Amino acid sequence: MSGSTFLVPMGDLTPDQRRIVQLPPQGHRVVFGPPGSGKTLVLIHRAAHLAQSLGIGEDRFRVVVFTNVLKDYIRSGLEFLHIPPSSVVTFAALCQGLYRTHVSRRVPWDDVAHAPDFAAIQTGVLTLLKRRRDLQQQLDFTVVDEGQDLGKEAFTILSLLSKHVTVFADPLQRIFAGGAGEDEILQELGLPRRSGNFLAAFRNSPDVAQLASWYISGAGERAEYLRQVRNVLTPRERPLLYEAASPDEELDRLAESIQNRMAMRHRVGVIVPRSRTVFGVAKALQQRGVEVERAVPPKGPRDTTWLEIGFDNLVPKIATYHSAKSLTFDTVYLPRLYRGAFAHVDSDDDVARLLFVGIARATQWVCLSTVCGHAHPALSVLHTAAEHGHIVIQSSRVQGRLDFDDEEHRREPLASGIEDGEEDEGYSLL
């Protein structure tokens, strides 16, 4: 367990966390908690507790995590708790496996996205399970992370497939279109109310939580979120927004700051908007003497180029917002916050939710950065946050000129060493 970055022994869990781990598996369970409340930690402990206490073999349960990146993240914890990696899957992979086994070896294909048609696969699996009673309840239990990003049909499938389902979710972190709301999750699982909340294990420092709260739209939700912040005795360090004169200067500053944090023995995460930006920023940082590991998902089940990365070391990791869900770092950087960087995101509200998720990955300090004159509109709220003392804003004195074409609103400013020709692979959940 010494190499794990997140796992703590069962005895070190809070009373609330231990209670959730040990909930009896009679009936389904839905548990909600904010970022940093330990949902992924408790999920793994609960899977181990149920498997051991009920004497269930590895082929009779599943741990459903959101991405293969998260599977890498929790790998050392799986080993310590004797959970085989084969029992941990993404929901997309779970459905695709059922489809290939019981419907057709050839899965539906989306020619536009150049990827499996997941919606069609999921509908096919749901139809299969409703028709084939012999395939229902084939699992004794399933525990599910990031439930807020699964749609209604997903919970119907899980309840047909498993005798017991425990879902961990946080509505504030819903960043995928079509994610189910709390009422929908409860309805699909046949529950009158949620089974529990995490209230006493908040991970983020007060400074990080205060900043993240600016991206919660509802006043009531924001107040409830902040009530759960622990006043821990840690050094206070206000978050930073750096407005660089040029993309090159932004990257210079990023590389220098990462090196300083590594000297402090911090676990560092760099979170960017798109997959192609992962590769471009990683290359630019390497040119500046900073090696990073790319936490990117595989393109599909047959992707031979995907390399598993280790989260049991201090090498900085770089990922997209979608791949970074459920990950935790001491220090988080959110660079490339330009107008065009989020052209693939439907609305400014959706960008705000991404920023909330990104900020909440940090336990101690977070640094956002952009280029003067080209900041995304979602950053405007941070100037109000600065007036309340919740973030420091530093701007370069010289505003560099960036050469945009007529489609400025659709493009990102590029820096030396960042190639814009990489195909944006989006994200894979397989």
SENU-765076 format. One record per residue: residue number from 0; x, y, z of N, C-alpha, C in turn. Coordinates in steps of 0.2 Angstrom, whole numbers. Layout:
   pos    n.c1    n.c2    n.c3   ca.c1   ca.c2   ca.c3    c.c1    c.c2    c.c3
   NUM       X       Y       Z       X       Y       Z       X       Y       Z
...
// end
This chain:
   pos    n.c1    n.c2    n.c3   ca.c1   ca.c2   ca.c3    c.c1    c.c2    c.c3
     0       4      -6       0       0       0       0       4       6       0
     1      11       6       1      15      12       2      15      16      -4
     2      14      13     -10      15      17     -16       8      20     -18
     3       3      19     -15      -4      21     -17      -4      29     -15
     4      -8      32     -19      -8      40     -18     -15      41     -15
     5     -19      37     -14     -26      39     -11     -29      34      -6
     6     -26      28      -6     -29      23      -2     -27      24       6
     7     -32      23      10     -30      23      17     -34      17      20
     8     -31      14      25     -34       8      28     -41       9      31
     9     -45       4      31     -52       4      33     -52       8      40
    10     -47       6      45     -48       9      51     -47      17      51
    11     -44      19      46     -43      27      46     -48      30      42
    12     -54      27      40     -59      30      37     -63      34      43
    13     -67      39      41     -71      42      46     -77      38      48
    14     -81      39      53     -87      35      55     -92      35      49
    15     -93      41      46     -98      41      40     -95      37      35
    16     -89      37      33     -86      33      28     -87      25      29
    17     -85      23      35     -86      16      37     -93      14      37
    18     -98      18      39    -105      16      39    -107      15      32
    19    -105      19      27    -106      18      20    -103      11      17
    20     -97      10      19     -94       4      17     -97      -2      19
    21    -100      -2      25    -103      -8      29    -111      -8      28
    22    -114      -4      24    -121      -4      23    -123     -11      20
    23    -128     -15      23    -130     -21      20    -132     -21      13
    24    -131     -26       9    -133     -26       2    -140     -28       1
    25    -145     -27       6    -152     -28       4    -155     -22       1
    26    -156     -22      -5    -159     -16      -8    -153     -12     -11
    27    -154      -8     -16    -149      -4     -19    -148       2     -15
    28    -142       5     -16    -140      11     -12    -137      16     -16
    29    -139      23     -15    -137      29     -18    -134      33     -13
    30    -127      35     -14    -124      39      -9    -121      45     -13
    31    -122      51     -10    -120      57     -13    -114      61      -9
    32    -110      64     -12    -105      68      -8    -101      72     -13
    33     -99      78     -10     -95      83     -14     -88      81     -16
    34     -85      85     -20     -78      83     -22     -73      83     -15
    35     -69      78     -15     -65      77      -9     -68      73      -3
    36     -74      71      -4     -77      67       2     -75      60       2
    37     -71      58      -2     -69      51      -2     -73      46      -5
    38     -77      48     -10     -82      43     -14     -78      37     -17
    39     -73      39     -21     -69      33     -24     -66      29     -19
    40     -63      32     -14     -60      28      -8     -65      23      -5
    41     -71      26      -3     -76      21       0     -78      16      -5
    42     -79      18     -11     -81      13     -16     -77       7     -16
    43     -70       8     -17     -66       2     -17     -66      -2     -10
    44     -66       2      -5     -67      -2       2     -74      -6       2
    45     -79      -3      -1     -85      -6      -1     -85     -13      -5
    46     -82     -12     -11     -82     -18     -15     -78     -24     -12
    47     -72     -22      -9     -68     -27      -5     -72     -30       1
    48     -76     -26       5     -80     -28      10     -85     -33       8
    49     -89     -31       3     -95     -35       1     -92     -42      -2
    50     -87     -42      -6     -84     -48      -9     -81     -52      -4
    51     -78     -50       2     -75     -54       7     -81     -56      12
    52     -85     -52      14     -90     -54      19     -95     -59      16
    53     -97     -58       9    -101     -63       6     -98     -69       3
    54     -92     -69       2     -88     -74      -1     -89     -75      -8
    55     -89     -69     -12     -91     -68     -19     -84     -69     -23
    56     -84     -73     -28     -79     -73     -33     -78     -67     -37
    57     -72     -67     -40     -71     -61     -45     -76     -60     -51
    58     -79     -66     -53     -83     -66     -59     -90     -64     -57
    59     -91     -63     -50     -98     -61     -48     -99     -54     -46
    60     -95     -50     -47     -96     -43     -45     -92     -38     -50
    61     -94     -32     -50     -90     -27     -54     -90     -20     -51
    62     -84     -17     -52     -83     -11     -49     -83      -6     -56
    63     -88      -2     -56     -89       2     -62     -86       9     -61
    64     -80      11     -64     -77      17     -64     -78      21     -70
    65     -77      27     -70     -79      31     -76     -74      31     -82
    66     -67      30     -81     -63      30     -86     -57      25     -84
    67     -54      23     -90     -48      19     -89     -42      22     -85
    68     -42      29     -86     -37      33     -82     -38      32     -74
    69     -45      32     -72     -46      31     -65     -44      24     -63
    70     -45      19     -68     -43      12     -66     -36      12     -64
    71     -32      16     -68     -25      16     -67     -23      19     -60
    72     -27      25     -59     -26      28     -53     -27      24     -46
    73     -32      20     -47     -34      16     -41     -30       9     -41
    74     -26       8     -46     -23       1     -47     -20      -2     -40
    75     -16       3     -37     -12       0     -31     -17      -1     -25
    76     -22       2     -25     -27       1     -20     -31      -6     -21
    77     -32      -7     -28     -35     -14     -30     -30     -20     -27
    78     -24     -19     -28     -19     -24     -26     -19     -25     -19
    79     -20     -20     -15     -19     -20      -8     -26     -23      -5
    80     -31     -22      -8     -38     -25      -6     -40     -31     -10
    81     -35     -34     -14     -36     -40     -17     -42     -40     -22
    82     -43     -35     -25     -48     -34     -30     -45     -35     -37
    83     -46     -40     -41     -43     -41     -47     -45     -36     -52
    84     -40     -33     -56     -41     -28     -61     -47     -30     -66
    85     -48     -37     -67     -53     -39     -72     -60     -37     -69
    86     -61     -36     -63     -67     -34     -60     -69     -27     -61
    87     -64     -23     -63     -65     -16     -63     -66     -14     -71
    88     -71     -11     -72     -73      -9     -79     -76      -2     -80
    89     -76       1     -86     -80       6     -87     -87       4     -89
    90     -92       8     -88     -99       6     -90     -99       4     -98
    91     -96       8    -102     -96       7    -109     -93       1    -111
    92     -87      -1    -107     -84      -8    -109     -89     -14    -106
    93     -92     -12    -101     -97     -18     -98    -102     -19    -103
    94    -105     -14    -106    -110     -15    -111    -108     -18    -117
    95    -102     -15    -119     -99     -18    -126     -98     -26    -125
    96     -95     -28    -119     -94     -35    -118    -100     -39    -118
    97    -106     -36    -115    -112     -40    -116    -115     -40    -123
    98    -114     -35    -126    -116     -35    -133    -113     -40    -138
    99    -106     -40    -137    -102     -44    -141    -104     -51    -140
   100    -105     -53    -133    -106     -60    -131    -113     -62    -133
   101    -118     -58    -132    -125     -61    -133    -129     -58    -139
   102    -126     -52    -142    -130     -49    -147    -126     -51    -154
   103    -120     -48    -155    -117     -48    -161    -109     -47    -159
   104    -105     -50    -163     -98     -49    -162     -96     -42    -165
   105    -100     -40    -170     -99     -33    -173    -104     -28    -169
   106    -101     -23    -166    -105     -18    -163    -107     -13    -167
   107    -112      -9    -166    -114      -3    -170    -109       2    -170
   108    -108       5    -176    -102      10    -177    -105      16    -179
   109    -102      22    -176    -103      29    -178     -98      31    -183
   110    -100      32    -189     -96      34    -195     -93      41    -194
   111     -97      45    -191     -95      52    -190     -90      53    -184
   112     -91      49    -179     -87      50    -173     -81      45    -174
   113     -81      40    -179     -76      35    -180     -75      31    -173
   114     -80      29    -170     -80      25    -164     -86      21    -163
   115     -86      16    -159     -93      12    -158     -98      17    -156
   116    -104      15    -158    -110      19    -157    -113      17    -150
   117    -111      20    -145    -112      18    -138    -120      18    -137
   118    -123      23    -139    -130      24    -138    -134      18    -140
   119    -132      15    -146    -135      10    -149    -133       3    -146
   120    -127       3    -144    -125      -3    -140    -129      -3    -133
   121    -129       2    -130    -133       2    -123    -140       0    -124
   122    -143       3    -129    -150       1    -131    -151      -6    -132
   123    -146      -9    -136    -146     -16    -138    -146     -20    -131
   124    -141     -18    -127    -140     -22    -121    -146     -22    -116
   125    -150     -16    -116    -156     -15    -112    -161     -20    -115
   126    -162     -20    -121    -167     -24    -124    -165     -32    -123
   127    -159     -33    -123    -157     -40    -122    -159     -42    -115
   128    -157     -38    -110    -158     -40    -103    -166     -40    -101
   129    -170     -36    -104    -177     -36    -103    -180     -43    -106
   130    -177     -45    -112    -179     -51    -115    -177     -58    -112
   131    -171     -58    -110    -167     -64    -108    -167     -64    -100
   132    -172     -67     -97    -172     -67     -89    -166     -71     -87
   133    -163     -76     -91    -158     -80     -89    -151     -76     -88
   134    -151     -70     -91    -145     -66     -90    -146     -60     -85
   135    -152     -60     -82    -153     -55     -77    -150     -58     -70
   136    -148     -53     -66    -145     -54     -59    -139     -59     -59
   137    -135     -58     -65    -129     -63     -65    -124     -60     -61
   138    -124     -54     -58    -119     -52     -54    -122     -51     -47
   139    -118     -53     -42    -121     -52     -35    -121     -45     -33
   140    -116     -41     -35    -116     -34     -33    -112     -30     -38
   141    -114     -23     -39    -110     -19     -43    -109     -12     -39
   142    -103      -9     -39    -103      -3     -36    -101       2     -41
   143    -103       8     -41    -103      13     -47    -100      19     -45
   144     -95      22     -48     -92      28     -47     -95      33     -52
   145     -95      40     -50     -97      45     -54    -104      44     -58
   146    -109      42     -53    -115      40     -56    -119      46     -59
   147    -117      52     -57    -121      57     -60    -120      58     -68
   148    -115      55     -71    -113      56     -78    -116      50     -82
   149    -120      45     -79    -123      40     -82    -130      42     -84
   150    -133      40     -89    -140      41     -91    -145      37     -87
   151    -151      38     -88    -156      34     -85    -156      27     -87
   152    -155      25     -93    -155      18     -95    -149      14     -92
   153    -144      18     -90    -138      14     -87    -140      11     -81
   154    -144      15     -77    -146      12     -70    -152       6     -71
   155    -156       7     -76    -160       1     -78    -156      -5     -79
   156    -151      -4     -84    -146     -10     -85    -143     -13     -79
   157    -140      -9     -75    -137     -11     -69    -141     -14     -64
   158    -147     -12     -63    -152     -15     -59    -154     -22     -62
   159    -155     -23     -68    -157     -29     -71    -151     -34     -71
   160    -145     -31     -71    -139     -36     -71    -136     -38     -64
   161    -138     -34     -59    -135     -35     -53    -140     -36     -47
   162    -139     -40     -43    -144     -41     -37    -144     -35     -32
   163    -138     -32     -32    -137     -26     -28    -132     -21     -32
   164    -134     -14     -31    -131      -9     -34    -130      -4     -29
   165    -123      -1     -28    -122       4     -24    -119      10     -29
   166    -122      16     -29    -120      21     -33    -117      27     -29
   167    -112      29     -31    -109      35     -28    -109      41     -33
   168    -111      47     -31    -113      52     -36    -112      59     -33
   169    -111      64     -37    -111      71     -35    -114      75     -41
   170    -120      78     -40    -123      82     -45    -119      88     -47
   171    -115      90     -43    -112      96     -45    -106      95     -50
   172    -104      89     -50     -99      87     -55    -101      83     -61
   173    -108      84     -63    -110      81     -69    -108      85     -75
   174    -104      82     -79    -101      86     -85    -102      83     -92
   175    -106      77     -92    -107      74     -98    -115      75     -99
   176    -116      76    -106    -123      77    -108    -127      71    -107
   177    -133      72    -104    -137      66    -103    -137      62     -96
   178    -132      65     -92    -132      62     -85    -138      63     -81
   179    -140      58     -78    -146      58     -74    -146      62     -68
   180    -151      65     -66    -152      69     -60    -153      64     -54
   181    -153      67     -48    -154      63     -42    -161      59     -42
   182    -166      63     -44    -173      59     -44    -173      54     -49
   183    -170      55     -55    -170      50     -60    -166      43     -58
   184    -160      44     -54    -156      39     -52    -160      35     -47
   185    -163      38     -42    -167      35     -37    -173      31     -40
   186    -177      34     -45    -182      31     -48    -180      25     -52
   187    -175      25     -56    -173      19     -59    -171      13     -55
   188    -168      15     -49    -166      10     -44    -172       8     -39
   189    -178      11     -40    -183      10     -36    -182      12     -28
   190    -179      17     -27    -178      20     -21    -182      26     -19
   191    -184      27     -13    -188      33     -11    -183      39      -9
   192    -177      37      -7    -173      43      -5    -165      40      -6
   193    -161      45      -5    -154      43      -5    -152      39       1
   194    -147      35       1    -145      31       6    -140      34      11
   195    -137      40       9    -132      43      13    -128      48      10
   196    -125      52      14    -121      58      12    -114      58      15
   197    -109      60      12    -103      62      15    -102      69      18
   198    -101      70      24    -101      77      26     -95      79      30
   199     -91      74      32     -86      75      37     -79      73      34
   200     -78      73      28     -71      71      25     -69      75      20
   201     -70      81      20     -69      86      14     -61      86      13
   202     -59      85       7     -52      84       5     -49      91       4
   203     -52      96       0     -50     102      -2     -48     107       4
   204     -43     110       3     -41     116       7     -47     121       7
   205     -48     125      12     -53     130      12     -52     135       6
   206     -46     137       5     -45     141      -1     -47     138      -8
   207     -45     132      -9     -47     129     -15     -55     128     -15
   208     -58     126     -10     -65     125     -10     -69     132     -11
   209     -66     137      -8     -69     144      -9     -69     146     -16
   210     -63     145     -20     -63     146     -27     -68     142     -31
   211     -68     135     -30     -72     131     -33     -80     133     -33
   212     -81     136     -27     -88     138     -26     -91     143     -30
   213     -86     147     -33     -89     152     -38     -91     149     -44
   214     -90     143     -45     -93     140     -51     -99     136     -50
   215    -102     137     -44    -109     134     -42    -114     139     -43
   216    -119     138     -47    -123     143     -49    -129     144     -44
   217    -131     139     -41    -136     141     -36    -134     143     -29
   218    -137     148     -26    -135     151     -20    -135     146     -14
   219    -141     142     -14    -142     137      -9    -137     131     -10
   220    -135     129     -16    -131     124     -17    -124     126     -15
   221    -122     132     -17    -115     135     -15    -115     135      -7
   222    -120     137      -4    -119     138       4    -119     131       7
   223    -122     126       4    -122     119       7    -115     116       5
   224    -112     118       0    -105     115      -2    -100     118       3
   225    -101     125       4     -96     128       8     -97     126      16
   226    -103     124      18    -104     121      25    -100     115      26
   227     -98     112      21     -94     105      22     -87     106      22
   228     -84     112      21     -77     113      21     -74     112      28
   229     -69     109      29     -66     108      35     -61     114      36
   230     -60     116      42     -55     121      43     -49     118      46
   231     -45     115      41     -40     111      43     -34     116      44
   232     -29     114      49     -23     118      50     -18     116      45
   233     -18     119      39     -13     119      34     -11     126      32
   234      -5     126      29      -3     133      27      -8     136      22
   235     -10     142      23     -15     145      18     -11     148      12
   236     -14     146       6     -11     149       0     -16     150      -5
   237     -18     156      -6     -23     158     -11     -22     156     -18
   238     -27     153     -21     -26     151     -28     -24     157     -33
   239     -21     156     -39     -19     161     -43     -22     160     -50
   240     -23     166     -53     -25     167     -60     -19     171     -63
   241     -16     168     -68     -10     171     -71     -12     173     -79
   242     -12     179     -80     -14     182     -87      -7     183     -91
   243      -5     179     -95       1     180     -98       1     184    -104
   244       7     187    -106       7     191    -112       7     187    -119
   245       8     180    -118       8     176    -124       8     169    -122
   246       6     165    -127       6     157    -125      13     155    -123
   247      18     157    -126      25     155    -124      26     157    -117
   248      25     163    -115      26     165    -108      22     161    -103
   249      16     160    -105      11     156    -101      15     149    -100
   250      17     146    -105      21     139    -104      27     140    -100
   251      31     145    -101      37     146     -97      35     147     -90
   252      30     151     -88      28     151     -81      26     145     -78
   253      22     141     -83      19     135     -80      25     130     -79
   254      30     129     -83      35     125     -82      39     127     -76
   255      41     133     -75      44     135     -69      40     134     -62
   256      34     135     -63      30     134     -57      29     126     -55
   257      29     122     -60      29     115     -59      35     112     -56
   258      41     115     -58      47     113     -55      47     115     -48
   259      45     121     -46      45     123     -39      40     118     -35
   260      35     116     -38      30     112     -34      33     105     -33
   261      37     102     -38      40      96     -38      45      96     -32
   262      49     102     -32      54     102     -27      51     102     -20
   263      44     104     -19      41     103     -13      38      97     -12
   264      39      92     -16      37      85     -16      29      85     -17
   265      26      89     -21      19      89     -22      18      84     -28
   266      12      81     -27       9      78     -33       5      83     -37
   267       7      83     -44       5      89     -48       1      86     -54
   268      -5      89     -55      -9      88     -61     -10      94     -65
   269      -9      93     -72     -11      98     -77     -17      96     -80
   270     -22     100     -80     -28      98     -83     -30     103     -89
   271     -31     100     -95     -32     105    -101     -39     103    -104
   272     -41     107    -109     -48     106    -112     -49     100    -116
   273     -44      98    -120     -45      93    -126     -39      88    -126
   274     -40      83    -129     -35      78    -130     -29      80    -133
   275     -30      84    -139     -24      86    -143     -20      91    -139
   276     -23      95    -134     -20      99    -130     -15      96    -125
   277     -17      90    -123     -13      85    -119      -6      84    -122
   278      -7      82    -128       0      80    -132       4      87    -133
   279       1      92    -135       4      98    -136       8     101    -130
   280       4     102    -125       7     105    -119      12     100    -116
   281      11      94    -116      16      89    -114      23      90    -118
   282      22      91    -124      28      92    -128      32      98    -126
   283      28     104    -126      30     110    -124      34     110    -117
   284      31     107    -112      34     106    -106      40     102    -106
   285      41      97    -110      47      93    -111      52      97    -114
   286      51     102    -118      56     106    -121      58     111    -116
   287      54     112    -111      56     117    -106      59     113    -100
   288      61     107    -100      64     103     -95      60      99     -90
   289      53      99     -92      48      96     -87      45      90     -90
   290      47      84     -88      44      78     -90      37      77     -87
   291      32      75     -91      25      73     -88      23      67     -91
   292      18      64     -88      15      58     -90       8      60     -92
   293       6      57     -98       0      59    -101      -5      54     -99
   294     -10      56     -95     -16      52     -93     -21      53     -98
   295     -21      49    -103     -26      49    -108     -29      42    -109
   296     -35      42    -111     -38      35    -111     -36      32    -118
   297     -37      25    -119     -36      22    -125     -41      24    -130
   298     -39      24    -136     -44      25    -142     -50      20    -142
   299     -49      14    -140     -53       9    -140     -51       3    -137
   300     -54      -3    -137     -52      -9    -134     -46     -12    -137
   301     -45     -10    -143     -39     -13    -147     -33      -8    -148
   302     -33      -3    -144     -28       2    -144     -21       0    -141
   303     -16      -2    -146     -10      -4    -143      -5       1    -141
   304      -7       7    -143      -2      13    -141      -3      16    -134
   305      -9      14    -131     -10      17    -125      -6      13    -119
   306      -3      18    -115       2      15    -110      -1      17    -103
   307      -2      12     -99      -4      13     -92       1      17     -89
   308      -1      22     -84       3      26     -81       3      25     -73
   309       8      27     -70       9      25     -63       7      31     -59
   310       2      31     -54       0      36     -50       4      36     -43
   311       9      31     -43      12      30     -36      19      33     -37
   312      20      38     -41      26      42     -41      24      49     -42
   313      30      54     -42      29      61     -42      30      64     -48
   314      30      60     -54      30      63     -60      23      67     -62
   315      23      73     -64      17      77     -65      13      73     -70
   316       6      73     -70       2      70     -74      -2      76     -78
   317      -4      74     -84      -8      79     -88     -14      75     -91
   318     -20      78     -91     -26      75     -93     -31      80     -95
   319     -36      78     -98     -42      82    -100     -46      82     -93
   320     -51      87     -94     -56      88     -88     -60      81     -87
   321     -62      78     -93     -66      72     -92     -62      66     -90
   322     -56      66     -92     -51      60     -89     -49      61     -82
   323     -49      68     -80     -47      69     -73     -52      68     -67
   324     -58      67     -69     -63      66     -64     -61      60     -59
   325     -62      62     -53     -60      57     -47     -53      57     -46
   326     -49      60     -50     -41      60     -48     -40      66     -43
   327     -35      65     -39     -33      70     -34     -25      72     -34
   328     -24      78     -34     -17      80     -34     -16      86     -28
   329     -10      86     -26      -9      92     -21      -9      99     -24
   330      -7      99     -30      -7     105     -34     -10     104     -41
   331     -14     108     -43     -17     107     -50     -16     114     -54
   332     -15     113     -60     -14     118     -65     -19     118     -70
   333     -23     123     -72     -28     124     -77     -26     129     -82
   334     -21     127     -87     -19     132     -92     -23     132     -98
   335     -21     136    -103     -25     136    -110     -32     138    -109
   336     -34     142    -104     -41     144    -103     -42     150    -108
   337     -42     149    -115     -44     153    -120     -51     153    -122
   338     -53     158    -126     -60     158    -129     -61     151    -133
   339     -56     150    -138     -57     145    -142     -55     138    -140
   340     -53     137    -134     -51     131    -131     -56     126    -130
   341     -62     129    -128     -68     126    -126     -74     126    -132
   342     -71     127    -138     -76     127    -144     -80     121    -144
   343     -78     115    -141     -81     109    -142     -87     108    -136
   344     -87     113    -132     -91     113    -126     -97     117    -128
   345    -103     115    -126    -110     118    -128    -111     125    -126
   346    -109     126    -119    -111     133    -117    -106     135    -111
   347    -107     141    -109    -102     144    -104    -104     140     -97
   348    -110     139     -96    -112     135     -90    -108     128     -90
   349    -108     125     -96    -104     119     -96     -97     120     -95
   350     -94     125     -97     -87     127     -96     -86     128     -88
   351     -91     131     -85     -91     133     -78     -90     126     -74
   352     -94     121     -76     -94     115     -73     -88     111     -73
   353     -85     112     -79     -78     109     -80     -73     112     -76
   354     -73     119     -75     -69     122     -71     -70     120     -64
   355     -76     119     -62     -77     117     -55     -74     110     -53
   356     -75     106     -58     -72      99     -58     -64     100     -57
   357     -61     104     -62     -54     104     -62     -51     107     -56
   358     -54     113     -53     -52     116     -47     -52     111     -41
   359     -58     107     -41     -59     103     -35     -54      97     -35
   360     -50      96     -40     -45      90     -40     -39      92     -36
   361     -39      98     -33     -33     100     -29     -34     100     -22
   362     -30      97     -18     -30      97     -11     -27     104      -8
   363     -22     106     -11     -19     112      -7     -19     118     -11
   364     -17     118     -18     -16     124     -22     -18     123     -29
   365     -21     128     -32     -23     128     -39     -21     134     -43
   366     -19     134     -49     -16     139     -53     -20     139     -60
   367     -23     144     -62     -27     145     -68     -22     149     -72
   368     -22     149     -79     -19     153     -83     -22     154     -90
   369     -21     160     -93     -23     162     -99     -19     167    -103
   370     -21     170    -108     -17     175    -111     -21     181    -111
   371     -18     187    -110     -21     193    -109     -25     195    -116
   372     -31     197    -115     -36     198    -121     -39     192    -124
   373     -38     186    -122     -40     180    -125     -43     176    -120
   374     -45     178    -114     -47     174    -108     -54     171    -110
   375     -56     165    -108     -63     163    -109     -68     167    -104
   376     -74     168    -107     -78     172    -103     -80     169     -96
   377     -79     163     -95     -80     159     -89     -75     162     -83
   378     -70     165     -85     -65     167     -80     -67     174     -77
   379     -72     177     -80     -74     184     -78     -76     184     -71
   380     -79     179     -68     -81     178     -61     -76     178     -56
   381     -70     177     -59     -64     176     -54     -62     183     -52
   382     -63     189     -56     -62     195     -54     -66     197     -48
   383     -72     195     -48     -76     196     -42     -74     192     -36
   384     -71     186     -38     -68     182     -32     -62     185     -29
   385     -58     188     -34     -52     192     -31     -54     197     -26
   386     -60     201     -28     -62     206     -23     -64     204     -17
   387     -66     197     -16     -67     194     -10     -61     191      -7
   388     -55     191     -10     -49     188      -7     -49     181      -8
   389     -52     178     -13     -52     171     -14     -47     169     -20
   390     -44     173     -23     -39     172     -28     -35     178     -29
   391     -29     177     -31     -24     182     -33     -24     182     -41
   392     -24     188     -44     -24     189     -51     -17     192     -53
   393     -13     189     -57      -7     192     -59      -7     193     -67
   394      -6     199     -69      -6     200     -77       1     202     -79
   395       3     200     -85       9     202     -87       8     209     -89
   396      14     213     -89      13     220     -90      13     222     -98
   397      16     217    -102      16     218    -109      11     213    -112
   398       6     216    -116       2     212    -119       4     210    -126
   399       6     204    -127       8     202    -134       3     201    -139
   400       5     202    -145       0     202    -150       0     195    -153
   401      -7     192    -153      -8     186    -156     -11     186    -163
   402      -8     182    -167     -11     182    -174     -16     177    -175
   403     -22     179    -175     -28     175    -177     -31     176    -184
   404     -34     171    -186     -37     172    -193     -44     175    -192
   405     -48     175    -197     -55     177    -196     -59     173    -192
   406     -57     167    -190     -61     162    -186     -58     162    -179
   407     -56     168    -177     -53     169    -170     -57     165    -165
   408     -64     166    -165     -68     163    -160     -68     156    -159
   409     -65     153    -165     -65     145    -165     -58     142    -164
   410     -53     147    -163     -46     144    -162     -43     146    -156
   411     -38     142    -154     -34     143    -148     -27     147    -151
   412     -25     151    -147     -18     154    -149     -13     148    -147
   413      -8     148    -152      -3     142    -152       3     145    -149
   414       7     141    -146      14     142    -144      19     138    -147
   415      25     140    -147      30     136    -150      31     130    -146
   416      31     124    -150      31     118    -148      24     114    -147
   417      19     118    -148      12     115    -148      10     115    -155
   418       9     109    -157       6     107    -164      -1     107    -164
   419      -4     111    -168     -12     111    -169     -14     105    -174
   420     -10     101    -176     -12      96    -181     -14      90    -178
   421     -13      89    -172     -15      83    -169     -22      82    -169
   422     -25      76    -171     -32      75    -171     -35      75    -164
   423     -40      78    -163     -43      78    -156     -47      72    -156
   424     -45      67    -151     -48      61    -151     -53      61    -146
   425     -55      67    -143     -60      67    -138     -59      63    -132
   426     -63      59    -130     -62      55    -124     -65      48    -125
   427     -62      43    -123     -65      36    -124     -67      33    -117
   428     -73      30    -116     -75      27    -110     -74      20    -110
   429     -71      17    -115     -71      10    -116     -66       7    -112
// end
